[in-house]
Amino acid sequence: MDAVGALAARGGAARTATLRAAGVTRESLEDSVATGAVVRARRGVYCLPGADRDVLAAVNLHGSISCVSALARHGVALRRRYREPHVTVPHSFSRQGRDLRAMTLHHVNAVQPGQGLVPCEPVERALDVAGRCLSARDHLIAVDSALHQGLVRPNQIAAFTASSRERRGWLLAHMDGRAESPGETLARLDCAERGLAVHPQRFIAGVGRVDLVVEGRVVVEVDGRAFHSDPEQFKRDRRRDRRVTRSGMPVLRFAATELLGEGAVHVGDSVLEHLHE
């Protein structure tokens, strides 16, 4: 295998020993560097031009992509995008002579790279480690997303050790894999925080599934991007709302951006205001 192919198979970066084990000769590697097809990132580490910086950071540090960086690679929903690589390294890792300003390190007893060629932790481990970086609400968004996609099981959340005992217990009390988006997770949590009974993904005859039914009296729907960009979707949602209203329940509809951004709306307070009218 040539150097370019070997690096491509490993996410764009690898150490010399890894490339040699894949059949890349010293001459092939030197030729690839000379032509600019491969870049020598540092001594013993090579990458493709424009290589994924998460992979490069993990390979460079003898670590593994972890926490929010790993979750993003696995397709787990997060409230926002995290640009700096999060990497696990062993407790014996030395910072001496390294520029670590543009990354976040997580120290562990043993690095767990998962099963693939790219050094990336499995979802359950990355979720556990993320308890060190994410707020409780942001952590719940990630856990709900992973459960919804079948990437983890509830018993794996119960087995968390990197997250605090308090965080683990809180997640077990509030997580729900029926949530289909971060906005739905936050809307459900807002209502639960106000002591309201919440039923996610409830089926209503003649309408279909709705995001949330609160106290059996109010329907809460959370709109994604299609609400803002698709006129036909807007019309369908309005027709759907009228059918729900005819069933005897009002609809409170929120844009996901209202729940995820600064100064977010608290859905529980909005529902309470409506119930008390």
Residue pairs with C-beta under 8 A, 6 or more apart in sequence:
1 9
1 22
1 23
1 24
2 24
2 28
2 32
3 19
3 24
3 28
3 29
3 32
3 37
3 38
3 46
4 32
4 37
4 38
4 48
6 14
6 18
6 19
6 22
6 23
6 24
7 13
7 14
7 19
7 38
7 46
7 47
7 48
7 51
8 48
9 22
9 117
10 18
10 55
10 117
10 118
11 51
11 52
11 55
11 117
11 118
11 119
12 47
12 48
12 50
12 51
12 52
12 55
12 56
13 41
13 45
13 46
13 47
13 48
13 51
13 52
13 55
13 56
13 59
13 60
14 22
14 45
14 46
14 47
14 59
15 44
15 45
15 46
15 59
16 29
16 44
16 45
16 46
17 44
19 29
19 46
20 26
29 38
29 46
32 38
33 39
33 40
33 46
36 49
37 48
37 49
38 46
38 47
38 48
38 49
39 46
39 47
39 48
39 49
39 51
40 46
41 47
41 51
41 56
41 60
42 60
45 56
45 59
45 60
47 55
47 56
47 59
53 85
54 65
54 69
54 73
54 85
54 86
54 87
54 120
55 65
55 118
55 119
57 63
57 65
57 85
57 87
57 103
58 64
58 65
58 85
58 87
58 119
58 120
59 119
61 87
61 89
61 93
61 98
61 105
62 89
62 90
62 93
62 111
63 87
63 88
63 89
63 90
63 93
63 105
63 111
63 119
64 70
64 87
64 88
64 111
64 112
64 113
64 114
64 119
64 120
64 121
65 73
65 85
65 86
65 87
65 118
65 119
65 120
65 121
66 86
66 87
66 88
66 106
66 121
66 125
66 126
66 129
67 86
67 88
67 104
67 106
67 126
67 129
67 130
67 132
67 133
68 78
68 82
68 86
68 126
68 130
68 133
68 134
68 142
69 82
69 85
69 86
69 87
70 86
70 120
70 121
70 123
70 125
70 126
71 78
71 123
71 126
71 127
71 130
71 142
71 146
72 78
72 81
72 82
73 118
73 120
74 120
74 123
74 126
74 146
74 151
75 149
75 151
76 123
76 126
76 127
76 142
76 145
76 146
76 149
76 151
77 141
77 142
77 144
77 145
77 181
77 182
78 138
78 141
78 142
78 145
78 182
79 137
79 138
79 141
79 182
79 260
84 102
84 103
84 104
85 102
85 103
85 104
86 103
86 104
86 105
86 106
86 129
86 133
87 103
87 104
87 105
87 106
88 105
88 106
88 107
88 108
88 111
88 112
88 121
88 129
89 105
89 106
89 107
89 108
89 111
90 107
90 108
90 109
90 110
90 111
91 107
91 108
91 109
93 105
93 107
104 133
106 129
106 132
106 162
108 129
108 162
111 119
112 121
112 122
112 125
113 119
113 120
113 121
114 120
114 121
114 122
115 122
121 129
123 146
123 151
123 152
124 152
124 156
124 157
124 159
125 162
127 139
127 142
127 143
127 146
127 152
127 156
127 157
127 160
128 160
128 161
128 162
128 163
129 162
129 163
130 139
130 142
130 163
131 139
131 160
131 162
131 163
131 164
131 167
131 168
132 162
132 163
134 142
136 167
136 170
136 171
137 186
137 189
139 163
139 167
139 171
140 171
140 174
140 175
140 185
140 189
141 182
141 185
141 186
143 152
143 157
143 171
143 175
144 175
144 176
144 177
144 179
144 182
144 184
144 185
145 179
145 182
145 185
146 152
147 153
147 154
147 157
147 175
147 176
147 177
148 177
148 178
148 179
148 180
154 172
154 175
157 168
157 171
157 172
157 175
158 168
158 172
160 167
160 168
160 171
163 171
174 189
174 192
176 185
176 188
176 200
178 200
178 201
179 185
179 188
179 200
180 201
180 211
181 222
181 224
181 256
182 256
182 259
182 260
183 222
183 223
183 224
183 254
183 256
183 259
183 260
184 200
184 211
184 212
184 222
186 259
186 260
186 264
186 267
187 211
187 212
187 220
187 222
187 254
187 259
187 267
188 198
188 200
188 212
190 259
190 266
190 267
190 268
190 269
191 198
191 212
191 214
191 220
191 267
191 268
191 271
192 198
192 268
193 268
194 268
194 269
194 271
194 272
196 214
196 215
196 268
196 271
196 272
197 214
197 215
197 216
198 212
198 213
198 214
199 212
199 213
199 214
199 216
200 211
200 212
201 209
201 210
201 211
202 209
202 210
202 212
202 213
203 209
204 210
204 213
204 219
204 244
204 247
204 249
205 247
206 243
206 247
207 240
207 243
207 244
207 247
208 240
210 219
210 220
210 221
210 244
211 219
211 220
211 221
211 222
212 219
212 220
212 221
213 219
213 220
213 249
214 220
214 271
215 271
215 275
217 249
217 275
218 249
218 250
218 251
218 252
218 271
218 274
218 275
219 244
219 249
219 250
219 251
219 252
220 251
220 252
220 253
220 254
220 267
220 271
221 237
221 241
221 251
221 252
221 253
221 254
222 253
222 254
222 255
222 256
222 259
223 237
223 253
223 254
223 255
223 256
224 256
225 256
226 233
227 233
227 234
227 237
227 255
228 255
237 253
241 251
241 253
244 251
245 251
250 274
252 267
252 270
252 271
252 274
254 265
254 267
254 270
258 264
258 265
259 265
259 267
